[in-house]
Amino acid sequence: MATESNMETRTVDPAVDPLIDTHVRAFLKELNANADEPLEKKTPEAARAVLSGAQA
């Protein structure tokens, strides 16, 4: 059982994480390309536009 005192926190770069499928990495890269702000901060309409563009 892990306790707070012995847990290690690491930041993993999703662009090179081998546990993330290559197609998913490419999709995430497209979503983040030219991002002026995080997706969760965009209006719903703007977020949908980003998603539509990435799926095209």
SERO-352688 format. One record per residue (C-alpha): residue number from 1; x, y, z. Coordinates in pm, 1 decimal, padded with zeros to 6 digits. Example, Ala and Ser with C-alpha at 12.3 -4.5 7.8 and 13.67 -1.06 7.14 Angstrom:
BEGIN
@pos:1	east:01230.0	north:-00450.0	up:00780.0;
@pos:2	east:01367.0	north:-00106.0	up:00714.0;
This chain:
BEGIN
@pos:1	east:00000.0	north:00000.0	up:00000.0;
@pos:2	east:00141.5	north:00335.5	up:-00104.9;
@pos:3	east:00144.1	north:00618.2	up:00138.7;
@pos:4	east:00184.8	north:00984.1	up:00071.8;
@pos:5	east:00535.5	north:00981.2	up:00214.7;
@pos:6	east:00669.5	north:00724.5	up:-00032.5;
@pos:7	east:00479.9	north:00817.6	up:-00349.1;
@pos:8	east:00683.1	north:00968.7	up:-00628.7;
@pos:9	east:00527.2	north:01227.1	up:-00857.7;
@pos:10	east:00658.2	north:01242.8	up:-01210.3;
@pos:11	east:00548.9	north:01445.7	up:-01508.1;
@pos:12	east:00545.3	north:01243.1	up:-01826.7;
@pos:13	east:00556.7	north:01411.7	up:-02164.8;
@pos:14	east:00256.6	north:01267.9	up:-02352.7;
@pos:15	east:00432.5	north:01335.7	up:-02683.1;
@pos:16	east:00681.1	north:01059.0	up:-02607.1;
@pos:17	east:00493.3	north:00842.7	up:-02355.1;
@pos:18	east:00510.8	north:00483.2	up:-02484.6;
@pos:19	east:00186.6	north:00401.6	up:-02302.2;
@pos:20	east:-00009.6	north:00635.6	up:-02530.5;
@pos:21	east:-00097.1	north:00494.7	up:-02872.6;
@pos:22	east:00081.3	north:00666.2	up:-03163.1;
@pos:23	east:-00250.5	north:00760.2	up:-03326.5;
@pos:24	east:-00372.6	north:00917.1	up:-03002.8;
@pos:25	east:-00044.9	north:01108.9	up:-02970.9;
@pos:26	east:-00087.3	north:01241.6	up:-03325.5;
@pos:27	east:-00446.6	north:01344.5	up:-03250.0;
@pos:28	east:-00340.8	north:01521.9	up:-02929.2;
@pos:29	east:-00060.6	north:01696.4	up:-03116.5;
@pos:30	east:-00315.0	north:01823.2	up:-03369.6;
@pos:31	east:-00546.9	north:01943.0	up:-03093.2;
@pos:32	east:-00263.7	north:02135.0	up:-02928.6;
@pos:33	east:-00122.1	north:02282.5	up:-03249.2;
@pos:34	east:-00142.7	north:02660.1	up:-03249.7;
@pos:35	east:-00333.2	north:02655.2	up:-02922.3;
@pos:36	east:-00377.1	north:03009.3	up:-02800.4;
@pos:37	east:-00542.5	north:02885.8	up:-02480.5;
@pos:38	east:-00625.6	north:02549.9	up:-02321.9;
@pos:39	east:-00925.1	north:02370.9	up:-02470.1;
@pos:40	east:-01108.2	north:02375.3	up:-02136.8;
@pos:41	east:-01090.6	north:02756.4	up:-02128.7;
@pos:42	east:-01253.0	north:02796.8	up:-02470.9;
@pos:43	east:-01621.9	north:02853.4	up:-02527.6;
@pos:44	east:-01811.7	north:02538.2	up:-02624.8;
@pos:45	east:-01840.3	north:02665.6	up:-02981.9;
@pos:46	east:-01467.5	north:02735.2	up:-03008.1;
@pos:47	east:-01381.6	north:02396.9	up:-02855.0;
@pos:48	east:-01607.7	north:02221.8	up:-03106.1;
@pos:49	east:-01435.7	north:02408.1	up:-03388.3;
@pos:50	east:-01095.1	north:02286.9	up:-03266.6;
@pos:51	east:-01221.6	north:01929.5	up:-03245.8;
@pos:52	east:-01382.5	north:01948.0	up:-03589.3;
@pos:53	east:-01060.0	north:02080.6	up:-03737.9;
@pos:54	east:-00855.3	north:01804.1	up:-03577.0;
@pos:55	east:-01092.0	north:01537.0	up:-03705.2;
@pos:56	east:-01084.3	north:01666.4	up:-04062.9;
